[in-house]
Amino acid sequence: MPGIYKVRDRNLMEGCLGLKLPFPKNATGRFMLPLGSGELLLVEMASHPTCGTVDSSGLYNGDKGIWTESISDCVVVVIAQRDDADRRWTKFCFHHMKGGAMDHTLPDFEELNPTRALCWAVVADQSGPSVTDLLVGRLVKWGVPRTQIGTYKSGGDFTFGFRFEGGYLGEMKPPYVPK
């Protein structure tokens, strides 16, 4: 998913988006997480991220992924590592944070001893490059290759999740259509 994607039509839903897939060139709408939030762990905004290891059945503490809601002036950072056989996402860090407060994200993820060159990341926020550029720079300095980091700008309040199997990312509530 290297690159920058900005939602231009919040009333249009696009297909799935994978952490390791490039953004489609002609897309304009919101990317939606397949199968919604069922069987995913809901986390709130916090100073520390939720980081963990996905077991061989594709679960983390019985959940198939992780998501958060009420993202407005906040940012979500997702970092995940593929296993050596490149079959599944084995280590992850999911952080819904206020502004760009990424002070605990990388140190907490480091406790899992990830291989930085095998990590992929996305920074998702509502609107602008001011915070996302800073966070992308910190991820690159930490060791995630720039070509493996994407930014997603939703253009409005949103929910966001990461499904471990397939490495899918996306928003989860249907778009608001004014009457």
N, C-alpha and C positions, 0 to 999 in steps of 0.2 A: 503494500500500500504506500510505497514512497510517494511523496508529493503532497500537494495542498488541495483540499476539496472544500468548496464553499457552496452550501445549499442556496440556490437562487429561487426555488419555488417550494415553499414549505407545505403547500397543499398537494404536492406530487410525491408519491412514494416510489423509490427505486427498488431494485432487487437486493440481494444479499451483498455484503461487503466482507471480505476476508482480510485478516491482519497481514497476510503475505501476498495479497493481490493488489495490482495497481488500480487507481481510481479510473472508472470508465470515462473516456474522453467526452462523450456527449450527454452525460447525466446532468440533471439540474435539480432533482428532488432530494428528499431525505432517504438515507439508507436505513432500512428497517431490519432489526434483529430477527432471524427466522424463528418461528414458534414462540415469539413473545418472551414473557418473563417466567413462565411455568418452570419449576424445578431449578430455578436460579436463586442464589443467595442475594438478598437485598441488603445493601450497606448504605449508611448515611455519610454525609460529609464529616470528615474527621481529620485530626492533625496527623494521624498515622494511617498508612495504607493497609489493605488486606492483601497479604502475600501468602503464597503456599505452593505446595507440590500436588499436582494432579496424579491420582493413582492410576494403575494399569487399566482400570475399568472406565477411565475418563471422568472421574468424580473428585471433587475436593470436599471433604466432610459430607458426602452424600449429595452434593449439588453439582449440576451440569454446567454451571457458569456463575456469573456474578453481574449485578446491575445496581444502578442507583437512579434516583429520581430528583426532581426539583433542582435542576441545574439551570441557574440563571447567570449570576455574576461569578460563578465557580468554574473550575476546570476539572476535567477527568484525564488522568494519565493511565494508560494501560501499557505494561511491559510484559512480554511473554517470551519464553525460550522453547524452541522446538527440540525434541530429543535427537540423538545422533542419527537415527534411521530416518529422520524427517517425516515421521508419521503422525505425531500428535504433539500438542503443547503440554509440556511437563511442569514448568515453573511459571508462575505469574505474579504480577503485582498490579493491583487495581486501586487507584487513589482518587477519590472525589474530594477536592481540596478547595479552600477559599482562595480566590485569586491565584497566585503562583507560588503558594506556600509549599514547595516541594522539599522542605528540609529533611523530612523523615523517609521520603519515598525510596531513594536509592540506598541509604544505609539499611533500611529494613529489608529490601530485596536482596542486598548483598549477603544477608544471613543465610540465604538458600544456596549460596555459592554458585551463581549462574555463570555460564560462559557468555561473556558480553557480546562476542561476535556472532553468536547464534540467536541473539535477542532481536525482537521486532517491537516497535512501539507506535502508539498513536497518542496525540494530544488533542482532546476534543473540548471545544468551548463554544460559547454563544456567538461571538462576533469577531474578535480582532487579533491581529498579529502581535500586539504589544506583549502580552503574557506568553503566548504560544512560542514566539521566537526565542524568548529567554529560556523556556523549558526545553525546547528542542536543542538549544546550545548546550544545556547542562547534560542532556542525554548523550549527545555526541562526545562531550568531554569525558563522560563516564565510560564510554566505550561502545555504545550502540552505533553501528555504521549509519551515517546520514541517509544512505540509500534505503535503509530499513525503518525509517521513521516517517510517519504521515501526520498531517494535521487535518482535523475535521471541524469546520465552522458551521454550526447548525442554523444560525440566523434567528434564533428565538429560544425560549425556554424549552428544555427537552429532558428526556430520560435516556440513559445510555447503558448498554450492557456488552458483555463479552462471553460467548459460548465456547467452552474449552474444545469440544470436538469440532474440528474444522477451522477453529480460530476466528469465528464470525463475530463481527462488531456491528453495532447499529443502535438506532433509536427504537423505542418500543411502543409508543402510543400513536394511534392513528392521527393524521393531521387534522387541525381545526379548519373547517370550511365555513366561512362566514355566510350567513343567509341573506 
